[in-house]
Amino acid sequence: MNSEQRPTVEQVFSMMLKSMGSIPSAIEKATQVDEEVLYEHLRSKGYAMPAEGALDEETRTLIYLASALAASSKACIQAMANKARMQRIAPEKILETVRIVRFALATKVLGDAEPVFEEVQKF
């Protein structure tokens, strides 16, 4: 995205407000010190979620929310919770997403503990 074709910071922030209801404070602060961070973030979003992608917006939001929860990214969790509300995603779908992440992380703990189980069996 060259500087002649890209939207202004104000336009990007306006799009964020429309889709998420707020501008993540980390994005705002990063933009204040290095505007290029915003444009790189926008470019990355286009790569990860192209306009003509295979997934619908609701599914993308729920996957992003699940990833944010698994990564413990509070800013992204808040942003996706806001976006889910703006998209009017059914609370049941959001809560099921949370339960799936919880189960995946619990399964990870069991998988990570495999050497522990092997040692306990030796007692």
N, CA, C and O atoms as CSV, one atom per row, in Angstrom:
chain,resi,resn,atom,element,x,y,z
A,1,MET,N,N,0.848,-1.167,0.000
A,1,MET,CA,C,0.000,0.000,0.000
A,1,MET,C,C,0.896,1.234,0.000
A,1,MET,O,O,1.565,1.512,0.995
A,2,ASN,N,N,0.917,1.974,-1.105
A,2,ASN,CA,C,1.745,3.177,-1.111
A,2,ASN,C,C,0.975,4.331,-0.490
A,2,ASN,O,O,-0.248,4.286,-0.359
A,3,SER,N,N,1.714,5.365,-0.111
A,3,SER,CA,C,1.117,6.464,0.653
A,3,SER,C,C,0.072,7.235,-0.139
A,3,SER,O,O,-0.766,7.907,0.463
A,4,GLU,N,N,0.091,7.163,-1.470
A,4,GLU,CA,C,-0.903,7.873,-2.273
A,4,GLU,C,C,-2.248,7.142,-2.294
A,4,GLU,O,O,-3.287,7.774,-2.487
A,5,GLN,N,N,-2.240,5.823,-2.097
A,5,GLN,CA,C,-3.463,5.033,-2.174
A,5,GLN,C,C,-4.062,4.745,-0.811
A,5,GLN,O,O,-5.222,4.343,-0.722
A,6,ARG,N,N,-3.321,4.935,0.220
A,6,ARG,CA,C,-3.805,4.527,1.532
A,6,ARG,C,C,-4.716,5.577,2.163
A,6,ARG,O,O,-4.598,6.774,1.900
A,7,PRO,N,N,-5.634,5.086,3.010
A,7,PRO,CA,C,-6.533,6.024,3.694
A,7,PRO,C,C,-5.761,6.845,4.733
A,7,PRO,O,O,-4.662,6.473,5.146
A,8,THR,N,N,-6.340,7.936,5.134
A,8,THR,CA,C,-5.724,8.740,6.187
A,8,THR,C,C,-5.898,8.025,7.531
A,8,THR,O,O,-6.713,7.110,7.656
A,9,VAL,N,N,-5.137,8.446,8.513
A,9,VAL,CA,C,-5.280,7.893,9.861
A,9,VAL,C,C,-6.716,8.084,10.336
A,9,VAL,O,O,-7.307,7.175,10.918
A,10,GLU,N,N,-7.268,9.251,10.092
A,10,GLU,CA,C,-8.640,9.543,10.509
A,10,GLU,C,C,-9.638,8.590,9.852
A,10,GLU,O,O,-10.589,8.146,10.495
A,11,GLN,N,N,-9.424,8.278,8.582
A,11,GLN,CA,C,-10.310,7.336,7.885
A,11,GLN,C,C,-10.200,5.927,8.476
A,11,GLN,O,O,-11.208,5.242,8.653
A,12,VAL,N,N,-8.980,5.505,8.777
A,12,VAL,CA,C,-8.787,4.177,9.377
A,12,VAL,C,C,-9.458,4.135,10.745
A,12,VAL,O,O,-10.157,3.173,11.064
A,13,PHE,N,N,-9.253,5.162,11.547
A,13,PHE,CA,C,-9.876,5.211,12.872
A,13,PHE,C,C,-11.399,5.230,12.755
A,13,PHE,O,O,-12.091,4.610,13.563
A,14,SER,N,N,-11.919,5.929,11.765
A,14,SER,CA,C,-13.362,5.955,11.551
A,14,SER,C,C,-13.891,4.563,11.220
A,14,SER,O,O,-14.946,4.164,11.712
A,15,MET,N,N,-13.150,3.818,10.379
A,15,MET,CA,C,-13.541,2.438,10.044
A,15,MET,C,C,-13.517,1.557,11.298
A,15,MET,O,O,-14.396,0.716,11.487
A,16,MET,N,N,-12.513,1.752,12.148
A,16,MET,CA,C,-12.422,0.974,13.386
A,16,MET,C,C,-13.593,1.282,14.311
A,16,MET,O,O,-14.190,0.380,14.900
A,17,LEU,N,N,-13.911,2.567,14.430
A,17,LEU,CA,C,-15.053,2.953,15.265
A,17,LEU,C,C,-16.344,2.322,14.761
A,17,LEU,O,O,-17.170,1.864,15.550
A,18,LYS,N,N,-16.509,2.300,13.448
A,18,LYS,CA,C,-17.716,1.740,12.858
A,18,LYS,C,C,-17.799,0.227,13.070
A,18,LYS,O,O,-18.876,-0.301,13.350
A,19,SER,N,N,-16.678,-0.466,12.938
A,19,SER,CA,C,-16.715,-1.930,13.028
A,19,SER,C,C,-16.562,-2.465,14.440
A,19,SER,O,O,-17.066,-3.545,14.746
A,20,MET,N,N,-15.866,-1.720,15.317
A,20,MET,CA,C,-15.598,-2.232,16.668
A,20,MET,C,C,-16.171,-1.372,17.788
A,20,MET,O,O,-16.168,-1.778,18.950
A,21,GLY,N,N,-16.655,-0.202,17.443
A,21,GLY,CA,C,-17.218,0.659,18.464
A,21,GLY,C,C,-16.193,1.482,19.219
A,21,GLY,O,O,-16.553,2.375,19.986
A,22,SER,N,N,-14.909,1.185,19.006
A,22,SER,CA,C,-13.844,1.950,19.655
A,22,SER,C,C,-12.538,1.708,18.907
A,22,SER,O,O,-12.426,0.801,18.082
A,23,ILE,N,N,-11.572,2.533,19.215
A,23,ILE,CA,C,-10.229,2.361,18.653
A,23,ILE,C,C,-9.368,1.778,19.772
A,23,ILE,O,O,-9.255,2.390,20.835
A,24,PRO,N,N,-8.765,0.622,19.561
A,24,PRO,CA,C,-7.902,0.068,20.612
A,24,PRO,C,C,-6.832,1.082,21.015
A,24,PRO,O,O,-6.176,1.677,20.160
A,25,SER,N,N,-6.663,1.272,22.311
A,25,SER,CA,C,-5.723,2.305,22.781
A,25,SER,C,C,-4.297,2.024,22.330
A,25,SER,O,O,-3.541,2.964,22.082
A,26,ALA,N,N,-3.910,0.762,22.217
A,26,ALA,CA,C,-2.554,0.447,21.757
A,26,ALA,C,C,-2.345,0.921,20.324
A,26,ALA,O,O,-1.267,1.404,19.978
A,27,ILE,N,N,-3.370,0.783,19.493
A,27,ILE,CA,C,-3.291,1.251,18.097
A,27,ILE,C,C,-3.183,2.772,18.079
A,27,ILE,O,O,-2.386,3.343,17.334
A,28,GLU,N,N,-3.990,3.410,18.900
A,28,GLU,CA,C,-3.951,4.874,18.971
A,28,GLU,C,C,-2.571,5.373,19.398
A,28,GLU,O,O,-2.004,6.272,18.777
A,29,LYS,N,N,-2.047,4.786,20.451
A,29,LYS,CA,C,-0.736,5.207,20.973
A,29,LYS,C,C,0.385,4.890,19.996
A,29,LYS,O,O,1.290,5.702,19.802
A,30,ALA,N,N,0.332,3.713,19.378
A,30,ALA,CA,C,1.361,3.350,18.399
A,30,ALA,C,C,1.357,4.323,17.231
A,30,ALA,O,O,2.413,4.725,16.742
A,31,THR,N,N,0.170,4.697,16.790
A,31,THR,CA,C,0.038,5.618,15.658
A,31,THR,C,C,0.613,6.986,15.999
A,31,THR,O,O,1.181,7.656,15.136
A,32,GLN,N,N,0.466,7.403,17.257
A,32,GLN,CA,C,0.997,8.703,17.673
A,32,GLN,C,C,2.519,8.746,17.586
A,32,GLN,O,O,3.090,9.799,17.301
A,33,VAL,N,N,3.175,7.625,17.826
A,33,VAL,CA,C,4.641,7.626,17.801
A,33,VAL,C,C,5.211,7.135,16.477
A,33,VAL,O,O,6.336,7.482,16.119
A,34,ASP,N,N,4.431,6.320,15.738
A,34,ASP,CA,C,4.904,5.812,14.450
A,34,ASP,C,C,3.698,5.430,13.596
A,34,ASP,O,O,3.166,4.325,13.707
A,35,GLU,N,N,3.284,6.348,12.757
A,35,GLU,CA,C,2.099,6.161,11.928
A,35,GLU,C,C,2.185,4.907,11.053
A,35,GLU,O,O,1.164,4.304,10.721
A,36,GLU,N,N,3.402,4.523,10.684
A,36,GLU,CA,C,3.571,3.357,9.815
A,36,GLU,C,C,3.095,2.072,10.481
A,36,GLU,O,O,2.730,1.119,9.793
A,37,VAL,N,N,3.092,2.034,11.808
A,37,VAL,CA,C,2.588,0.857,12.523
A,37,VAL,C,C,1.121,0.619,12.144
A,37,VAL,O,O,0.710,-0.518,11.915
A,38,LEU,N,N,0.351,1.687,12.083
A,38,LEU,CA,C,-1.061,1.580,11.720
A,38,LEU,C,C,-1.212,0.995,10.319
A,38,LEU,O,O,-2.046,0.117,10.096
A,39,TYR,N,N,-0.410,1.477,9.382
A,39,TYR,CA,C,-0.531,1.001,8.009
A,39,TYR,C,C,-0.050,-0.441,7.856
A,39,TYR,O,O,-0.606,-1.196,7.059
A,40,GLU,N,N,0.956,-0.821,8.598
A,40,GLU,CA,C,1.400,-2.212,8.576
A,40,GLU,C,C,0.320,-3.111,9.167
A,40,GLU,O,O,0.077,-4.209,8.665
A,41,HIS,N,N,-0.325,-2.646,10.228
A,41,HIS,CA,C,-1.411,-3.407,10.843
A,41,HIS,C,C,-2.567,-3.571,9.853
A,41,HIS,O,O,-3.152,-4.648,9.744
A,42,LEU,N,N,-2.880,-2.517,9.151
A,42,LEU,CA,C,-3.941,-2.544,8.144
A,42,LEU,C,C,-3.573,-3.500,7.005
A,42,LEU,O,O,-4.420,-4.259,6.534
A,43,ARG,N,N,-2.318,-3.464,6.565
A,43,ARG,CA,C,-1.857,-4.371,5.509
A,43,ARG,C,C,-1.959,-5.818,5.977
A,43,ARG,O,O,-2.407,-6.685,5.226
A,44,SER,N,N,-1.548,-6.080,7.209
A,44,SER,CA,C,-1.600,-7.430,7.764
A,44,SER,C,C,-3.041,-7.928,7.870
A,44,SER,O,O,-3.320,-9.101,7.624
A,45,LYS,N,N,-3.941,-7.035,8.235
A,45,LYS,CA,C,-5.356,-7.414,8.306
A,45,LYS,C,C,-5.845,-7.842,6.930
A,45,LYS,O,O,-6.555,-8.839,6.805
A,46,GLY,N,N,-5.468,-7.092,5.895
A,46,GLY,CA,C,-5.863,-7.436,4.537
A,46,GLY,C,C,-5.303,-8.771,4.083
A,46,GLY,O,O,-5.937,-9.492,3.313
A,47,TYR,N,N,-4.114,-9.095,4.561
A,47,TYR,CA,C,-3.507,-10.381,4.231
A,47,TYR,C,C,-4.228,-11.518,4.956
A,47,TYR,O,O,-4.527,-12.551,4.356
A,48,ALA,N,N,-4.503,-11.325,6.244
A,48,ALA,CA,C,-5.138,-12.370,7.055
A,48,ALA,C,C,-6.609,-12.533,6.724
A,48,ALA,O,O,-7.138,-13.645,6.747
A,49,MET,N,N,-7.269,-11.428,6.415
A,49,MET,CA,C,-8.708,-11.455,6.188
A,49,MET,C,C,-9.046,-10.686,4.909
A,49,MET,O,O,-9.584,-9.580,4.964
A,50,PRO,N,N,-8.726,-11.283,3.758
A,50,PRO,CA,C,-8.980,-10.563,2.494
A,50,PRO,C,C,-10.469,-10.327,2.272
A,50,PRO,O,O,-11.314,-11.080,2.757
A,51,ALA,N,N,-10.765,-9.286,1.541
A,51,ALA,CA,C,-12.167,-8.914,1.286
A,51,ALA,C,C,-12.964,-10.076,0.700
A,51,ALA,O,O,-14.135,-10.251,1.038
A,52,GLU,N,N,-12.365,-10.850,-0.149
A,52,GLU,CA,C,-13.048,-11.985,-0.785
A,52,GLU,C,C,-12.591,-13.305,-0.169
A,52,GLU,O,O,-12.409,-14.295,-0.879
A,53,GLY,N,N,-12.408,-13.318,1.137
A,53,GLY,CA,C,-11.953,-14.527,1.809
A,53,GLY,C,C,-13.018,-15.599,1.880
A,53,GLY,O,O,-14.176,-15.366,1.535
A,54,ALA,N,N,-12.616,-16.778,2.331
A,54,ALA,CA,C,-13.511,-17.931,2.400
A,54,ALA,C,C,-14.455,-17.884,3.599
A,54,ALA,O,O,-15.508,-18.521,3.581
A,55,LEU,N,N,-14.091,-17.139,4.635
A,55,LEU,CA,C,-14.887,-17.102,5.861
A,55,LEU,C,C,-15.752,-15.847,5.921
A,55,LEU,O,O,-15.367,-14.789,5.424
A,56,ASP,N,N,-16.918,-15.982,6.533
A,56,ASP,CA,C,-17.767,-14.804,6.718
A,56,ASP,C,C,-17.255,-13.996,7.916
A,56,ASP,O,O,-16.450,-14.487,8.707
A,57,GLU,N,N,-17.726,-12.769,8.036
A,57,GLU,CA,C,-17.230,-11.855,9.076
A,57,GLU,C,C,-17.484,-12.371,10.489
A,57,GLU,O,O,-16.639,-12.206,11.369
A,58,GLU,N,N,-18.626,-12.986,10.713
A,58,GLU,CA,C,-18.923,-13.515,12.039
A,58,GLU,C,C,-17.914,-14.593,12.429
A,58,GLU,O,O,-17.391,-14.585,13.543
A,59,THR,N,N,-17.646,-15.506,11.523
A,59,THR,CA,C,-16.681,-16.574,11.791
A,59,THR,C,C,-15.300,-15.998,12.040
A,59,THR,O,O,-14.595,-16.447,12.944
A,60,ARG,N,N,-14.907,-15.016,11.256
A,60,ARG,CA,C,-13.604,-14.375,11.444
A,60,ARG,C,C,-13.500,-13.747,12.833
A,60,ARG,O,O,-12.479,-13.880,13.507
A,61,THR,N,N,-14.549,-13.074,13.248
A,61,THR,CA,C,-14.536,-12.431,14.565
A,61,THR,C,C,-14.414,-13.473,15.671
A,61,THR,O,O,-13.658,-13.284,16.624
A,62,LEU,N,N,-15.152,-14.565,15.549
A,62,LEU,CA,C,-15.095,-15.602,16.582
A,62,LEU,C,C,-13.735,-16.296,16.609
A,62,LEU,O,O,-13.238,-16.637,17.682
A,63,ILE,N,N,-13.130,-16.507,15.443
A,63,ILE,CA,C,-11.779,-17.087,15.406
A,63,ILE,C,C,-10.780,-16.121,16.023
A,63,ILE,O,O,-9.916,-16.527,16.800
A,64,TYR,N,N,-10.895,-14.857,15.680
A,64,TYR,CA,C,-9.992,-13.837,16.233
A,64,TYR,C,C,-10.164,-13.766,17.755
A,64,TYR,O,O,-9.179,-13.683,18.488
A,65,LEU,N,N,-11.401,-13.798,18.222
A,65,LEU,CA,C,-11.664,-13.790,19.660
A,65,LEU,C,C,-11.029,-15.008,20.322
A,65,LEU,O,O,-10.385,-14.890,21.364
A,66,ALA,N,N,-11.213,-16.172,19.716
A,66,ALA,CA,C,-10.637,-17.398,20.282
A,66,ALA,C,C,-9.115,-17.310,20.339
A,66,ALA,O,O,-8.506,-17.698,21.336
A,67,SER,N,N,-8.510,-16.808,19.288
A,67,SER,CA,C,-7.056,-16.661,19.263
A,67,SER,C,C,-6.580,-15.679,20.323
A,67,SER,O,O,-5.579,-15.917,20.998
A,68,ALA,N,N,-7.295,-14.587,20.463
A,68,ALA,CA,C,-6.942,-13.581,21.469
A,68,ALA,C,C,-7.050,-14.159,22.873
A,68,ALA,O,O,-6.189,-13.910,23.717
A,69,LEU,N,N,-8.102,-14.928,23.124
A,69,LEU,CA,C,-8.257,-15.567,24.435
A,69,LEU,C,C,-7.111,-16.544,24.699
A,69,LEU,O,O,-6.530,-16.551,25.784
A,70,ALA,N,N,-6.793,-17.363,23.703
A,70,ALA,CA,C,-5.725,-18.350,23.872
A,70,ALA,C,C,-4.370,-17.681,24.083
A,70,ALA,O,O,-3.517,-18.205,24.799
A,71,ALA,N,N,-4.178,-16.524,23.457
A,71,ALA,CA,C,-2.909,-15.803,23.579
A,71,ALA,C,C,-2.880,-14.849,24.770
A,71,ALA,O,O,-1.858,-14.213,25.027
A,72,SER,N,N,-3.986,-14.746,25.494
A,72,SER,CA,C,-4.111,-13.825,26.636
A,72,SER,C,C,-3.848,-12.381,26.244
A,72,SER,O,O,-3.195,-11.643,26.981
A,73,SER,N,N,-4.356,-11.976,25.084
A,73,SER,CA,C,-4.181,-10.614,24.599
A,73,SER,C,C,-5.387,-9.779,25.006
A,73,SER,O,O,-6.396,-9.750,24.302
A,74,LYS,N,N,-5.278,-9.099,26.145
A,74,LYS,CA,C,-6.409,-8.348,26.685
A,74,LYS,C,C,-6.943,-7.298,25.710
A,74,LYS,O,O,-8.155,-7.121,25.585
A,75,ALA,N,N,-6.044,-6.608,25.027
A,75,ALA,CA,C,-6.489,-5.579,24.083
A,75,ALA,C,C,-7.282,-6.199,22.939
A,75,ALA,O,O,-8.310,-5.656,22.534
A,76,CYS,N,N,-6.816,-7.328,22.416
A,76,CYS,CA,C,-7.526,-7.988,21.315
A,76,CYS,C,C,-8.827,-8.623,21.798
A,76,CYS,O,O,-9.822,-8.629,21.074
A,77,ILE,N,N,-8.821,-9.156,23.015
A,77,ILE,CA,C,-10.053,-9.720,23.575
A,77,ILE,C,C,-11.116,-8.632,23.651
A,77,ILE,O,O,-12.258,-8.839,23.240
A,78,GLN,N,N,-10.734,-7.474,24.179
A,78,GLN,CA,C,-11.683,-6.364,24.286
A,78,GLN,C,C,-12.155,-5.909,22.914
A,78,GLN,O,O,-13.346,-5.675,22.704
A,79,ALA,N,N,-11.216,-5.784,21.980
A,79,ALA,CA,C,-11.580,-5.337,20.636
A,79,ALA,C,C,-12.551,-6.309,19.973
A,79,ALA,O,O,-13.510,-5.885,19.327
A,80,MET,N,N,-12.310,-7.609,20.128
A,80,MET,CA,C,-13.195,-8.589,19.492
A,80,MET,C,C,-14.522,-8.731,20.236
A,80,MET,O,O,-15.546,-9.026,19.620
A,81,ALA,N,N,-14.514,-8.526,21.541
A,81,ALA,CA,C,-15.782,-8.505,22.284
A,81,ALA,C,C,-16.623,-7.328,21.793
A,81,ALA,O,O,-17.829,-7.466,21.589
A,82,ASN,N,N,-15.989,-6.178,21.605
A,82,ASN,CA,C,-16.688,-5.007,21.065
A,82,ASN,C,C,-17.205,-5.286,19.656
A,82,ASN,O,O,-18.344,-4.963,19.321
A,83,LYS,N,N,-16.341,-5.895,18.835
A,83,LYS,CA,C,-16.730,-6.164,17.452
A,83,LYS,C,C,-17.887,-7.161,17.399
A,83,LYS,O,O,-18.805,-7.005,16.594
A,84,ALA,N,N,-17.847,-8.176,18.247
A,84,ALA,CA,C,-18.936,-9.163,18.295
A,84,ALA,C,C,-20.255,-8.482,18.655
A,84,ALA,O,O,-21.303,-8.809,18.100
A,85,ARG,N,N,-20.193,-7.529,19.592
A,85,ARG,CA,C,-21.398,-6.782,19.964
A,85,ARG,C,C,-21.885,-5.936,18.795
A,85,ARG,O,O,-23.083,-5.889,18.512
A,86,MET,N,N,-20.955,-5.267,18.115
A,86,MET,CA,C,-21.327,-4.427,16.966
A,86,MET,C,C,-21.927,-5.274,15.840
A,86,MET,O,O,-22.822,-4.817,15.129
A,87,GLN,N,N,-21.438,-6.498,15.680
A,87,GLN,CA,C,-21.960,-7.389,14.643
A,87,GLN,C,C,-23.220,-8.120,15.101
A,87,GLN,O,O,-23.844,-8.850,14.331
A,88,ARG,N,N,-23.577,-7.913,16.352
A,88,ARG,CA,C,-24.751,-8.578,16.932
A,88,ARG,C,C,-24.653,-10.106,16.848
A,88,ARG,O,O,-25.624,-10.799,16.543
A,89,ILE,N,N,-23.452,-10.600,17.127
A,89,ILE,CA,C,-23.259,-12.053,17.174
A,89,ILE,C,C,-23.987,-12.569,18.401
A,89,ILE,O,O,-23.885,-11.990,19.482
A,90,ALA,N,N,-24.714,-13.647,18.236
A,90,ALA,CA,C,-25.517,-14.214,19.324
A,90,ALA,C,C,-24.639,-14.547,20.525
A,90,ALA,O,O,-23.575,-15.148,20.372
A,91,PRO,N,N,-25.085,-14.157,21.721
A,91,PRO,CA,C,-24.309,-14.466,22.929
A,91,PRO,C,C,-23.963,-15.952,23.051
A,91,PRO,O,O,-22.896,-16.302,23.555
A,92,GLU,N,N,-24.856,-16.818,22.593
A,92,GLU,CA,C,-24.594,-18.255,22.670
A,92,GLU,C,C,-23.364,-18.639,21.851
A,92,GLU,O,O,-22.596,-19.511,22.256
A,93,LYS,N,N,-23.177,-18.001,20.715
A,93,LYS,CA,C,-22.014,-18.281,19.872
A,93,LYS,C,C,-20.738,-17.775,20.531
A,93,LYS,O,O,-19.702,-18.440,20.488
A,94,ILE,N,N,-20.817,-16.598,21.140
A,94,ILE,CA,C,-19.649,-16.038,21.824
A,94,ILE,C,C,-19.256,-16.925,23.003
A,94,ILE,O,O,-18.081,-17.242,23.184
A,95,LEU,N,N,-20.243,-17.320,23.798
A,95,LEU,CA,C,-19.955,-18.168,24.960
A,95,LEU,C,C,-19.450,-19.542,24.545
A,95,LEU,O,O,-18.586,-20.107,25.216
A,96,GLU,N,N,-19.973,-20.089,23.452
A,96,GLU,CA,C,-19.459,-21.373,22.963
A,96,GLU,C,C,-18.007,-21.228,22.528
A,96,GLU,O,O,-17.199,-22.130,22.749
A,97,THR,N,N,-17.677,-20.113,21.919
A,97,THR,CA,C,-16.293,-19.847,21.537
A,97,THR,C,C,-15.396,-19.847,22.766
A,97,THR,O,O,-14.318,-20.440,22.750
A,98,VAL,N,N,-15.835,-19.184,23.829
A,98,VAL,CA,C,-15.058,-19.158,25.079
A,98,VAL,C,C,-14.882,-20.573,25.627
A,98,VAL,O,O,-13.791,-20.942,26.061
A,99,ARG,N,N,-15.941,-21.354,25.607
A,99,ARG,CA,C,-15.856,-22.736,26.118
A,99,ARG,C,C,-14.911,-23.591,25.279
A,99,ARG,O,O,-14.181,-24.421,25.821
A,100,ILE,N,N,-14.919,-23.396,23.969
A,100,ILE,CA,C,-14.006,-24.150,23.103
A,100,ILE,C,C,-12.561,-23.803,23.432
A,100,ILE,O,O,-11.710,-24.689,23.513
A,101,VAL,N,N,-12.280,-22.511,23.622
A,101,VAL,CA,C,-10.913,-22.093,23.968
A,101,VAL,C,C,-10.510,-22.683,25.317
A,101,VAL,O,O,-9.391,-23.169,25.480
A,102,ARG,N,N,-11.417,-22.638,26.267
A,102,ARG,CA,C,-11.139,-23.208,27.588
A,102,ARG,C,C,-10.792,-24.686,27.470
A,102,ARG,O,O,-9.841,-25.159,28.093
A,103,PHE,N,N,-11.570,-25.416,26.667
A,103,PHE,CA,C,-11.324,-26.839,26.474
A,103,PHE,C,C,-9.986,-27.077,25.775
A,103,PHE,O,O,-9.235,-27.976,26.155
A,104,ALA,N,N,-9.690,-26.274,24.758
A,104,ALA,CA,C,-8.418,-26.421,24.040
A,104,ALA,C,C,-7.230,-26.194,24.966
A,104,ALA,O,O,-6.236,-26.916,24.897
A,105,LEU,N,N,-7.335,-25.193,25.828
A,105,LEU,CA,C,-6.232,-24.921,26.755
A,105,LEU,C,C,-6.107,-26.007,27.820
A,105,LEU,O,O,-5.000,-26.357,28.230
A,106,ALA,N,N,-7.247,-26.540,28.266
A,106,ALA,CA,C,-7.201,-27.653,29.223
A,106,ALA,C,C,-6.558,-28.875,28.572
A,106,ALA,O,O,-5.777,-29.582,29.209
A,107,THR,N,N,-6.884,-29.121,27.310
A,107,THR,CA,C,-6.295,-30.234,26.581
A,107,THR,C,C,-4.798,-30.026,26.409
A,107,THR,O,O,-4.027,-30.983,26.478
A,108,LYS,N,N,-4.382,-28.783,26.185
A,108,LYS,CA,C,-2.958,-28.464,26.069
A,108,LYS,C,C,-2.226,-28.812,27.354
A,108,LYS,O,O,-1.132,-29.376,27.315
A,109,VAL,N,N,-2.820,-28.480,28.487
A,109,VAL,CA,C,-2.188,-28.789,29.769
A,109,VAL,C,C,-1.998,-30.303,29.909
A,109,VAL,O,O,-0.941,-30.763,30.340
A,110,LEU,N,N,-3.015,-31.064,29.549
A,110,LEU,CA,C,-2.889,-32.525,29.619
A,110,LEU,C,C,-1.784,-33.021,28.685
A,110,LEU,O,O,-0.980,-33.872,29.066
A,111,GLY,N,N,-1.748,-32.495,27.483
A,111,GLY,CA,C,-0.700,-32.882,26.539
A,111,GLY,C,C,0.684,-32.500,27.040
A,111,GLY,O,O,1.626,-33.283,26.926
A,112,ASP,N,N,0.810,-31.291,27.599
A,112,ASP,CA,C,2.096,-30.841,28.138
A,112,ASP,C,C,2.539,-31.672,29.334
A,112,ASP,O,O,3.731,-31.813,29.610
A,113,ALA,N,N,1.548,-32.220,30.039
A,113,ALA,CA,C,1.856,-32.987,31.251
A,113,ALA,C,C,2.200,-34.448,30.966
A,113,ALA,O,O,2.451,-35.208,31.902
A,114,GLU,N,N,2.218,-34.849,29.724
A,114,GLU,CA,C,2.495,-36.249,29.396
A,114,GLU,C,C,3.765,-36.780,30.067
A,114,GLU,O,O,3.734,-37.888,30.602
A,115,PRO,N,N,4.890,-36.035,30.063
A,115,PRO,CA,C,6.082,-36.543,30.764
A,115,PRO,C,C,5.852,-36.718,32.272
A,115,PRO,O,O,6.424,-37.611,32.896
A,116,VAL,N,N,5.015,-35.860,32.842
A,116,VAL,CA,C,4.694,-35.975,34.271
A,116,VAL,C,C,3.945,-37.278,34.516
A,116,VAL,O,O,4.261,-38.011,35.454
A,117,PHE,N,N,2.959,-37.570,33.682
A,117,PHE,CA,C,2.193,-38.804,33.835
A,117,PHE,C,C,3.090,-40.031,33.699
A,117,PHE,O,O,2.933,-41.010,34.429
A,118,GLU,N,N,4.043,-39.969,32.748
A,118,GLU,CA,C,4.968,-41.079,32.576
A,118,GLU,C,C,5.806,-41.304,33.832
A,118,GLU,O,O,6.041,-42.442,34.238
A,119,GLU,N,N,6.254,-40.204,34.442
A,119,GLU,CA,C,7.075,-40.327,35.658
A,119,GLU,C,C,6.236,-40.849,36.830
A,119,GLU,O,O,6.705,-41.675,37.614
A,120,VAL,N,N,5.012,-40.373,36.945
A,120,VAL,CA,C,4.137,-40.825,38.031
A,120,VAL,C,C,3.878,-42.331,37.916
A,120,VAL,O,O,3.796,-43.026,38.928
A,121,GLN,N,N,3.752,-42.824,36.703
A,121,GLN,CA,C,3.534,-44.253,36.509
A,121,GLN,C,C,4.686,-45.107,37.026
A,121,GLN,O,O,4.502,-46.292,37.302
A,122,LYS,N,N,5.862,-44.522,37.158
A,122,LYS,CA,C,7.055,-45.246,37.604
A,122,LYS,C,C,7.097,-45.404,39.127
A,122,LYS,O,O,7.895,-46.188,39.640
A,123,PHE,N,N,6.255,-44.676,39.850
A,123,PHE,CA,C,6.268,-44.761,41.315
A,123,PHE,C,C,5.805,-46.126,41.785
A,123,PHE,O,O,5.752,-46.380,42.989
